Amino acid sequence: MTIDLTGKVALVTGGGRGIGRSCVELLARAGADVVVNYRSSEAGAAATVAEIGSAGRRARAIRADVSVADEVEALFGEVQAVWGSLDILVNNAGIIADSLVAAMEPADWDRVLEVNLRGAFLCTRAAMPIMLPRHAGKIVNVASVSALRGGRGQANYAAAKGGLVAFTRACAVELAPKGIQVNAVLPGMITTEMSTRARKRGGERLLETIPSGRFGSPEDVAQAVLFLVSPLADYITGQALAVDGGMTSA
């Protein structure tokens, strides 16, 4: 079945590279107009917008740090001013600052939670005045399998992503009566810049923990996001879908 998002407006945070960029590309391919949020990946965001434009879809890159309330309000204000609506929000922006707990700097703990968890809260809150009057909307939070299984040196990241799953479920309960579905995807070991160090360090031993026998691609995750924001998922909310090749089931 073909997913048609023609006439929909989507905002993807951290949309200039990796999983976010794949989400932007698939949403646009399905017919959506897409807002590409970025903080530091200006070149990637610009290239993504150009690519979408050449395919005949509308796209716009907007810089904002999702952990800063004023910048988030400005981001969503611009979205509403330019597009007039918002149907889909993908809270994808995220960072890592790995370190063993005993050596972890409080600043690294704070910054990871600010971007990965506070950012999703601020963006979701800012989306509400646009989505609620229309009694419709789809929100997908990009969490991680780290929310389900411990990762050495990733206490801050695991805490943020675990909190994001809990946040997803709480929002789903609040917003389902308003016609808005909120779900999460939990990527496993995906071939992105963020996971390069872990993949190199883990090598074949890491692959052995994945029943599918391969690392995932950003598009694997984006396909799950595309499904969850489509009409096919209208009766699905509050769920945390692992996209991990079976890693968390092994």
MARFI-326048 format. One line per 2 residues: number of its first residue (from 1); their letters; for each residue x, y, z of N, C-alpha, C. Coordinates in Angstrom, 2 decimals, decimal comma. Layout:
// MARFI-326048
NUM	a	X Y Z X Y Z X Y Z | ...
//
This chain:
// MARFI-326048
1	mt	0,84 -1,19 0,00 0,00 0,00 0,00 0,88 1,25 0,00 | 0,60 2,17 -0,91 1,37 3,41 -1,00 0,93 4,41 0,06
3	id	1,88 5,01 0,74 1,57 6,04 1,73 1,61 7,40 1,05 | 0,51 8,13 1,14 0,39 9,43 0,49 0,24 10,51 1,55
5	lt	1,23 11,38 1,65 1,19 12,47 2,62 1,03 13,82 1,94 | 0,50 13,82 0,74 0,31 15,06 0,00 -0,55 16,03 0,81
7	gk	-0,10 17,28 0,90 -0,84 18,29 1,65 -0,46 18,37 3,11 | 0,39 17,45 3,58 0,82 17,45 4,97 2,11 18,27 5,12
9	va	2,27 18,88 6,29 3,49 19,61 6,62 4,19 18,88 7,76 | 5,46 18,57 7,56 6,23 17,83 8,56 7,45 18,64 9,00
11	lv	7,78 18,55 10,27 8,99 19,15 10,82 9,84 18,04 11,41 | 11,09 17,96 10,97 12,03 16,97 11,49 13,18 17,71 12,16
13	tg	13,35 17,52 13,47 14,49 18,15 14,15 15,74 17,32 13,89 | 16,87 18,00 13,84 18,10 17,29 13,50 18,00 16,64 12,13
15	gg	17,39 17,36 11,19 17,09 16,78 9,89 18,17 16,93 8,84 | 19,33 17,41 9,22 20,39 17,67 8,24 21,30 16,49 7,95
17	rg	21,20 15,43 8,76 22,09 14,29 8,54 21,51 13,04 9,20 | 22,08 11,90 8,87 21,75 10,64 9,51 20,29 10,25 9,42
19	ig	19,76 9,78 10,53 18,36 9,32 10,57 17,41 10,46 10,22 | 17,70 11,65 10,73 16,82 12,79 10,44 16,72 13,08 8,96
21	rs	17,87 13,05 8,28 17,86 13,32 6,84 17,08 12,25 6,08 | 17,23 10,99 6,47 16,46 9,93 5,82 14,96 10,11 6,05
23	cv	14,59 10,55 7,25 13,17 10,82 7,53 12,66 11,93 6,62 | 13,43 13,01 6,50 13,04 14,12 5,63 12,83 13,63 4,20
25	el	13,77 12,84 3,71 13,70 12,38 2,32 12,48 11,49 2,08 | 12,21 10,57 3,00 11,06 9,68 2,82 9,74 10,41 2,95
27	la	9,65 11,33 3,90 8,42 12,10 4,06 8,14 12,93 2,82 | 9,18 13,55 2,27 9,01 14,33 1,05 8,63 13,44 -0,13
29	ra	9,25 12,28 -0,21 8,94 11,35 -1,29 7,47 10,90 -1,23 | 6,94 10,86 0,00 5,53 10,48 0,17 4,58 11,64 -0,09
31	ga	5,13 12,83 -0,35 4,29 13,96 -0,73 4,23 15,09 0,26 | 4,86 14,95 1,43 4,79 16,00 2,45 5,71 17,16 2,12
33	dv	5,33 18,36 2,54 6,23 19,50 2,58 6,99 19,41 3,90 | 8,30 19,67 3,85 9,13 19,35 5,00 9,95 20,53 5,48
35	vv	9,96 20,74 6,79 10,82 21,71 7,44 11,99 20,96 8,05 | 13,20 21,33 7,65 14,41 20,66 8,11 15,06 21,53 9,19
37	ny	14,92 21,11 10,44 15,58 21,83 11,52 17,01 21,33 11,69 | 17,92 22,23 12,01 19,30 21,85 12,27 19,88 22,84 13,28
39	rs	20,96 22,43 13,93 21,70 23,35 14,80 23,07 23,65 14,23 | 23,81 22,60 13,85 25,16 22,81 13,34 25,37 22,25 11,93
41	se	24,46 21,39 11,46 24,64 20,75 10,15 24,01 21,59 9,04 | 24,48 22,83 8,92 23,90 23,74 7,93 24,07 23,22 6,51
43	ag	25,25 22,73 6,18 25,51 22,26 4,82 24,61 21,07 4,48 | 24,48 20,15 5,43 23,63 18,98 5,20 22,17 19,36 5,04
45	aa	21,71 20,30 5,86 20,32 20,75 5,76 20,07 21,44 4,43 | 21,01 22,27 4,01 20,85 22,98 2,74 20,83 22,01 1,57
47	at	21,71 21,00 1,61 21,75 20,01 0,54 20,46 19,20 0,50 | 19,91 18,89 1,66 18,66 18,13 1,72 17,51 18,95 1,14
49	va	17,45 20,22 1,51 16,40 21,09 0,98 16,50 21,21 -0,54 | 17,72 21,36 -1,04 17,92 21,47 -2,48 17,48 20,20 -3,20
51	ei	17,79 19,07 -2,62 17,41 17,79 -3,21 15,90 17,64 -3,28 | 15,23 18,02 -2,20 13,77 17,92 -2,17 13,15 18,89 -3,17
53	gs	13,70 20,09 -3,23 13,18 21,07 -4,18 13,32 20,62 -5,61 | 14,43 19,95 -5,93 14,63 19,47 -7,30 13,66 18,37 -7,66
55	ag	13,09 17,72 -6,64 12,10 16,67 -6,88 10,68 17,23 -6,90 | 10,56 18,56 -6,77 9,26 19,19 -6,88 8,49 19,35 -5,59
57	rr	9,15 19,09 -4,48 8,48 19,26 -3,18 8,98 20,54 -2,52 | 8,19 21,06 -1,58 8,58 22,26 -0,84 9,34 21,87 0,43
59	ar	10,43 22,58 0,67 11,22 22,31 1,87 11,89 23,60 2,31 | 12,18 23,67 3,60 12,82 24,87 4,16 13,70 24,45 5,32
61	ai	14,90 24,97 5,39 15,80 24,70 6,50 15,73 25,84 7,51 | 15,60 25,50 8,79 15,52 26,51 9,84 16,44 26,09 10,98
63	ra	17,35 26,99 11,33 18,27 26,70 12,42 17,64 27,00 13,76 | 17,81 26,08 14,71 17,37 26,30 16,09 17,98 25,23 16,97
65	dv	18,38 25,61 18,16 18,82 24,66 19,18 17,58 24,23 19,94 | 17,20 22,95 19,82 15,93 22,50 20,39 15,93 22,51 21,91
67	sv	17,08 22,69 22,54 17,12 22,73 24,00 16,90 24,13 24,55 | 16,79 25,12 23,66 16,61 26,51 24,07 15,18 26,95 23,77
69	ad	14,44 27,27 24,81 13,00 27,54 24,66 12,70 28,65 23,67 | 13,43 29,75 23,74 13,17 30,87 22,84 13,41 30,49 21,38
71	ev	14,44 29,69 21,14 14,73 29,28 19,77 13,67 28,32 19,24 | 13,16 27,47 20,11 12,08 26,56 19,71 10,81 27,33 19,37
73	ea	10,48 28,31 20,20 9,29 29,12 19,93 9,43 29,85 18,60 | 10,63 30,36 18,33 10,86 31,04 17,05 10,75 30,07 15,88
75	lf	11,27 28,87 16,06 11,18 27,83 15,02 9,74 27,53 14,66 | 8,93 27,27 15,66 7,54 26,91 15,39 6,73 28,11 14,93
77	ge	7,11 29,30 15,40 6,45 30,50 14,90 6,69 30,69 13,42 | 7,92 30,40 12,97 8,23 30,51 11,55 7,50 29,45 10,74
79	vq	7,43 28,24 11,29 6,70 27,17 10,60 5,25 27,58 10,38 | 4,62 28,11 11,43 3,22 28,49 11,30 3,05 29,68 10,35
81	av	3,99 30,63 10,40 3,89 31,79 9,53 4,05 31,43 8,06 | 4,96 30,50 7,78 5,26 30,14 6,38 4,29 29,10 5,84
83	wg	4,02 28,08 6,65 3,24 26,95 6,15 1,78 27,00 6,58 | 1,51 27,65 7,70 0,12 27,76 8,15 -0,40 26,57 8,92
85	sl	0,38 25,50 8,99 -0,07 24,30 9,71 1,13 23,42 10,03 | 0,88 22,41 10,83 1,89 21,40 11,12 1,14 20,10 11,41
87	di	1,41 19,09 10,59 0,71 17,81 10,74 1,58 16,74 11,39 | 2,89 16,86 11,20 3,81 15,80 11,63 5,03 16,44 12,31
89	lv	5,38 15,91 13,47 6,60 16,33 14,17 7,44 15,10 14,45 | 8,68 15,11 14,00 9,62 14,03 14,31 10,72 14,62 15,19
91	nn	10,69 14,26 16,46 11,70 14,73 17,42 12,92 13,82 17,32 | 13,83 14,19 16,44 14,98 13,35 16,14 16,30 13,90 16,69
93	ag	16,39 15,19 16,93 17,66 15,80 17,34 18,22 15,11 18,57 | 19,51 14,79 18,52 20,12 14,12 19,65 21,64 14,20 19,59
95	ii	22,26 14,05 20,74 23,72 14,06 20,83 24,17 12,98 21,81 | 25,47 12,68 21,76 26,07 11,80 22,76 27,27 12,51 23,37
97	ad	27,59 12,12 24,60 28,82 12,57 25,27 29,21 11,45 26,21 | 29,75 10,38 25,63 29,98 9,14 26,37 31,12 9,26 27,38
99	sl	30,90 8,63 28,53 31,93 8,57 29,56 31,43 7,65 30,67 | 32,31 6,96 31,32 31,92 6,17 32,49 31,37 7,11 33,57
101	va	30,44 6,62 34,34 29,77 7,47 35,33 30,78 8,12 36,27 | 31,77 7,38 36,71 32,74 7,91 37,67 33,52 9,09 37,10
103	am	33,62 9,15 35,77 34,40 10,23 35,15 33,53 11,25 34,42 | 32,23 11,03 34,44 31,33 11,89 33,66 31,23 13,29 34,29
105	ep	31,41 14,28 33,45 31,26 15,66 33,91 29,77 16,01 34,01 | 29,37 16,72 35,05 27,96 17,13 35,15 27,48 17,89 33,90
107	ad	28,36 18,64 33,29 27,97 19,40 32,09 27,60 18,46 30,95 | 28,29 17,32 30,85 27,97 16,35 29,80 26,65 15,64 30,11
109	wd	26,42 15,36 31,37 25,12 14,80 31,76 24,00 15,77 31,38 | 24,16 17,02 31,77 23,12 18,02 31,54 22,86 18,24 30,05
111	rv	23,93 18,38 29,27 23,75 18,70 27,86 23,05 17,59 27,10 | 23,38 16,33 27,40 22,74 15,21 26,71 21,25 15,15 27,05
113	le	20,90 15,37 28,31 19,49 15,38 28,67 18,77 16,61 28,11 | 19,48 17,72 28,04 18,85 18,94 27,50 18,45 18,76 26,04
115	vn	19,34 18,22 25,24 19,05 18,06 23,81 18,10 16,90 23,56 | 18,40 15,73 24,12 17,65 14,52 23,79 16,26 14,46 24,44
117	lr	16,11 15,03 25,62 14,84 14,91 26,33 14,12 16,26 26,45 | 14,80 17,25 26,97 14,18 18,58 27,06 13,79 19,10 25,67
119	ga	14,63 18,83 24,68 14,33 19,28 23,33 13,02 18,71 22,81 | 12,79 17,43 23,05 11,53 16,80 22,61 10,34 17,41 23,34
121	fl	10,52 17,68 24,62 9,44 18,33 25,39 9,12 19,72 24,83 | 10,16 20,53 24,61 9,93 21,89 24,13 9,26 21,89 22,76
123	ct	9,71 21,00 21,88 9,13 20,96 20,54 7,70 20,43 20,56 | 7,45 19,42 21,37 6,09 18,90 21,48 5,15 19,96 22,03
125	ra	5,60 20,65 23,05 4,78 21,71 23,64 4,50 22,81 22,62 | 5,50 23,17 21,83 5,33 24,23 20,84 4,43 23,80 19,69
127	am	4,36 22,50 19,43 3,50 22,00 18,36 2,02 22,01 18,75 | 1,74 21,97 20,03 0,36 21,83 20,49 -0,57 22,94 20,01
129	pi	-0,20 24,22 20,10 -1,12 25,27 19,64 -1,44 25,18 18,15 | -0,59 24,50 17,39 -0,85 24,35 15,96 -1,71 23,11 15,70
131	ml	-1,43 22,02 16,40 -2,13 20,77 16,15 -3,50 20,68 16,83 | -3,59 21,17 18,06 -4,82 20,98 18,83 -6,07 21,57 18,18
133	pr	-6,02 22,78 17,62 -7,25 23,32 17,01 -7,75 22,48 15,84 | -6,84 21,74 15,20 -7,22 20,93 14,06 -7,61 19,51 14,48
135	ha	-7,42 19,21 15,76 -7,76 17,90 16,32 -7,09 16,77 15,52 | -5,84 17,00 15,15 -5,11 15,99 14,38 -3,62 16,27 14,47
137	gk	-2,83 15,21 14,39 -1,38 15,37 14,38 -0,70 14,06 14,69 | 0,54 13,95 14,22 1,36 12,77 14,48 2,71 13,22 15,02
139	iv	3,12 12,64 16,13 4,42 12,94 16,72 5,18 11,63 16,89 | 6,41 11,61 16,40 7,27 10,44 16,60 8,56 10,90 17,25
141	nv	8,90 10,28 18,37 10,12 10,58 19,08 11,16 9,51 18,77 | 12,34 9,94 18,34 13,41 9,00 18,03 14,22 8,75 19,30
143	as	13,98 7,61 19,92 14,66 7,24 21,16 15,85 6,35 20,80 | 16,00 5,22 21,48 17,12 4,32 21,23 16,91 3,03 22,00
145	vs	17,51 1,94 21,52 17,46 0,71 22,30 18,22 0,87 23,61 | 19,00 1,93 23,73 19,67 2,21 25,01 18,66 2,48 26,12
147	al	17,41 2,79 25,74 16,36 2,96 26,73 15,98 1,63 27,37 | 16,32 0,52 26,70 15,90 -0,80 27,16 17,05 -1,65 27,70
149	rg	18,27 -1,37 27,21 19,41 -2,16 27,65 20,58 -1,26 27,96 | 21,32 -1,60 28,97 22,42 -0,76 29,40 23,54 -0,70 28,40
151	gr	24,16 0,46 28,31 25,32 0,63 27,44 26,47 1,23 28,23 | 27,59 0,56 28,24 28,75 1,04 29,00 29,15 2,43 28,52
153	gq	29,26 3,36 29,46 29,68 4,71 29,13 28,56 5,60 28,61 | 27,33 5,12 28,69 26,21 5,90 28,13 25,10 6,12 29,15
155	an	25,46 6,33 30,39 24,43 6,53 31,42 23,57 7,74 31,11 | 24,19 8,83 30,66 23,42 10,04 30,35 22,51 9,82 29,14
157	ya	23,03 9,18 28,12 22,25 8,92 26,90 21,11 7,96 27,19 | 21,38 6,89 27,94 20,34 5,92 28,28 19,25 6,56 29,13
159	aa	19,65 7,41 30,07 18,66 8,09 30,91 17,78 9,00 30,07 | 18,39 9,72 29,12 17,62 10,62 28,27 16,66 9,85 27,38
161	kg	17,13 8,76 26,78 16,28 8,00 25,87 15,21 7,20 26,62 | 15,54 6,73 27,81 14,52 6,08 28,64 13,45 7,07 29,04
163	gl	13,87 8,27 29,40 12,91 9,32 29,72 12,05 9,68 28,52 | 12,64 9,63 27,33 11,89 9,97 26,13 10,80 8,95 25,86
165	va	11,06 7,68 26,14 10,02 6,65 25,97 8,88 6,90 26,96 | 9,23 7,20 28,21 8,19 7,49 29,21 7,42 8,74 28,83
167	ft	8,12 9,75 28,34 7,47 10,98 27,88 6,49 10,67 26,74 | 6,91 9,81 25,83 6,05 9,41 24,71 4,73 8,83 25,21
169	ra	4,82 7,94 26,16 3,61 7,26 26,65 2,69 8,23 27,40 | 3,29 9,12 28,19 2,47 10,10 28,91 1,77 11,04 27,93
171	ca	2,49 11,49 26,91 1,88 12,38 25,91 0,79 11,67 25,14 | 1,01 10,40 24,84 0,01 9,64 24,09 -1,33 9,59 24,85
173	ve	-1,25 9,39 26,15 -2,47 9,34 26,97 -3,16 10,71 26,99 | -2,37 11,76 27,12 -2,95 13,11 27,16 -3,58 13,52 25,82
175	la	-2,94 13,13 24,73 -3,31 13,69 23,44 -4,21 12,80 22,58 | -4,34 11,53 22,93 -5,22 10,66 22,14 -6,65 11,20 22,05
177	pk	-7,22 11,71 23,15 -8,57 12,27 23,03 -8,66 13,49 22,11 | -7,51 14,08 21,81 -7,45 15,27 20,95 -7,13 14,91 19,50
179	gi	-7,09 13,61 19,21 -6,85 13,18 17,85 -5,39 13,16 17,44 | -4,48 13,21 18,41 -3,04 13,26 18,12 -2,39 11,98 18,63
181	qv	-1,65 11,32 17,74 -0,95 10,10 18,11 0,52 10,40 18,37 | 1,05 9,79 19,43 2,46 9,99 19,82 3,10 8,62 20,01
183	na	4,15 8,36 19,26 4,85 7,08 19,34 6,36 7,33 19,35 | 7,11 6,28 19,62 8,57 6,36 19,60 9,14 5,23 18,76
185	vl	10,25 5,50 18,12 11,04 4,44 17,50 12,36 4,34 18,25 | 12,85 3,12 18,38 14,07 2,87 19,15 15,11 2,24 18,23
187	pg	15,92 3,05 17,57 16,94 2,50 16,69 17,97 1,68 17,47 | 18,45 0,62 16,81 19,55 -0,14 17,36 20,86 0,43 16,86
189	mi	21,73 -0,45 16,39 23,04 0,00 15,89 22,88 0,39 14,42 | 22,77 1,68 14,18 22,51 2,22 12,85 23,78 2,86 12,29
191	tt	23,98 2,75 11,00 25,20 3,27 10,37 25,11 4,78 10,19 | 25,32 5,49 11,28 25,36 6,95 11,26 26,70 7,42 11,82
193	em	26,96 8,70 11,65 28,20 9,27 12,20 28,26 9,08 13,71 | 27,12 9,18 14,37 27,09 9,08 15,83 27,54 7,70 16,33
195	st	27,28 6,66 15,54 27,59 5,31 16,00 28,93 4,79 15,50 | 29,68 5,61 14,76 30,92 5,15 14,14 31,89 4,54 15,15
197	ra	32,10 5,26 16,24 33,06 4,79 17,24 32,65 3,44 17,82 | 31,37 3,31 18,16 30,88 2,05 18,75 31,00 0,90 17,77
199	rk	30,69 1,15 16,50 30,77 0,09 15,50 32,22 -0,35 15,26 | 33,12 0,60 15,24 34,53 0,25 15,05 35,07 -0,51 16,24
201	rg	34,66 -0,08 17,43 35,15 -0,73 18,65 34,58 -2,13 18,80 | 33,29 -2,29 18,45 32,62 -3,57 18,65 32,91 -4,60 17,57
203	ge	33,06 -4,14 16,32 33,40 -5,02 15,22 32,48 -6,23 15,09 | 33,07 -7,37 14,76 32,31 -8,60 14,53 31,58 -9,06 15,79
205	rl	32,17 -8,80 16,94 31,52 -9,22 18,19 30,19 -8,49 18,38 | 30,15 -7,22 17,97 28,91 -6,46 18,06 27,88 -7,00 17,08
207	le	28,31 -7,33 15,87 27,39 -7,89 14,88 26,76 -9,19 15,37 | 27,51 -9,95 16,14 26,99 -11,22 16,65 25,83 -11,05 17,60
209	ti	25,64 -9,85 18,15 24,52 -9,59 19,06 23,25 -9,21 18,31 | 23,35 -9,09 16,98 22,21 -8,68 16,16 21,73 -9,87 15,35
211	ps	20,58 -10,46 15,68 20,11 -11,64 14,96 20,02 -11,47 13,45 | 19,72 -10,26 12,98 19,62 -10,03 11,54 20,98 -10,05 10,85
213	gr	22,05 -9,97 11,63 23,38 -10,12 11,07 23,94 -8,91 10,35 | 23,34 -7,76 10,55 23,85 -6,54 9,92 23,50 -5,33 10,77
215	fg	24,22 -4,25 10,55 23,84 -2,98 11,15 22,69 -2,39 10,35 | 21,86 -1,60 11,02 20,73 -0,98 10,33 21,16 0,25 9,56
217	sp	20,33 0,67 8,64 20,58 1,90 7,88 19,63 2,98 8,38 | 19,98 4,25 8,17 19,05 5,32 8,54 17,69 5,15 7,89
219	ed	17,66 4,62 6,68 16,37 4,43 6,00 15,52 3,37 6,69 | 16,16 2,36 7,31 15,39 1,37 8,08 14,55 2,06 9,15
221	va	15,16 3,03 9,82 14,44 3,76 10,88 13,41 4,69 10,26 | 13,79 5,36 9,18 12,87 6,31 8,54 11,61 5,61 8,02
223	qa	11,75 4,37 7,57 10,57 3,62 7,10 9,58 3,41 8,24 | 10,10 3,13 9,43 9,22 2,96 10,59 8,54 4,28 10,95
225	vl	9,30 5,38 10,88 8,72 6,70 11,14 7,63 7,01 10,13 | 7,91 6,74 8,86 6,92 6,99 7,80 5,62 6,25 8,08
227	fl	5,72 5,00 8,49 4,52 4,23 8,82 3,76 4,87 9,98 | 4,47 5,25 11,02 3,80 5,78 12,22 3,13 7,13 11,99
229	vs	3,61 7,91 11,02 2,98 9,21 10,76 1,92 9,12 9,67 | 1,71 7,93 9,15 0,74 7,75 8,07 -0,64 7,38 8,61
231	pl	-1,67 7,45 7,79 -3,01 7,04 8,21 -3,08 5,57 8,60 | -2,12 4,76 8,16 -2,10 3,35 8,52 -1,94 3,15 10,02
233	ad	-1,41 4,16 10,71 -1,14 4,05 12,15 -2,08 4,91 12,98 | -3,25 5,22 12,45 -4,18 6,10 13,18 -4,64 5,53 14,52
235	yi	-4,60 4,21 14,68 -5,06 3,61 15,93 -3,88 3,09 16,77 | -2,71 3,60 16,47 -1,50 3,21 17,22 -0,96 4,44 17,95
237	tg	-0,86 4,36 19,26 -0,31 5,48 20,02 0,29 4,97 21,32 | 1,31 5,67 21,80 1,96 5,29 23,04 2,91 4,12 22,93
239	qa	3,31 3,78 21,70 4,14 2,59 21,49 5,60 2,96 21,29 | 6,47 2,01 21,65 7,91 2,17 21,47 8,38 1,03 20,57
241	la	8,62 1,33 19,32 8,94 0,32 18,30 10,45 0,23 18,11 | 11,03 -0,91 18,48 12,46 -1,13 18,30 12,76 -1,44 16,84
243	vd	13,70 -0,71 16,28 14,17 -0,96 14,91 15,63 -1,35 15,04 | 15,86 -2,62 15,35 17,19 -3,03 15,82 17,66 -4,39 15,30
245	gg	16,96 -4,94 14,31 17,38 -6,24 13,78 17,26 -7,38 14,76 | 16,46 -7,18 15,81 16,27 -8,23 16,82 17,20 -8,15 18,00
247	mt	18,00 -7,09 18,08 19,01 -6,97 19,15 18,40 -7,08 20,54 | 17,28 -6,39 20,77 16,70 -6,39 22,11 15,88 -7,64 22,40
249	sa	15,70 -8,50 21,40 14,97 -9,76 21,61 15,92 -10,92 21,83 | 17,20 -10,71 21,50 18,16 -11,82 21,57 18,58 -12,11 23,02
//
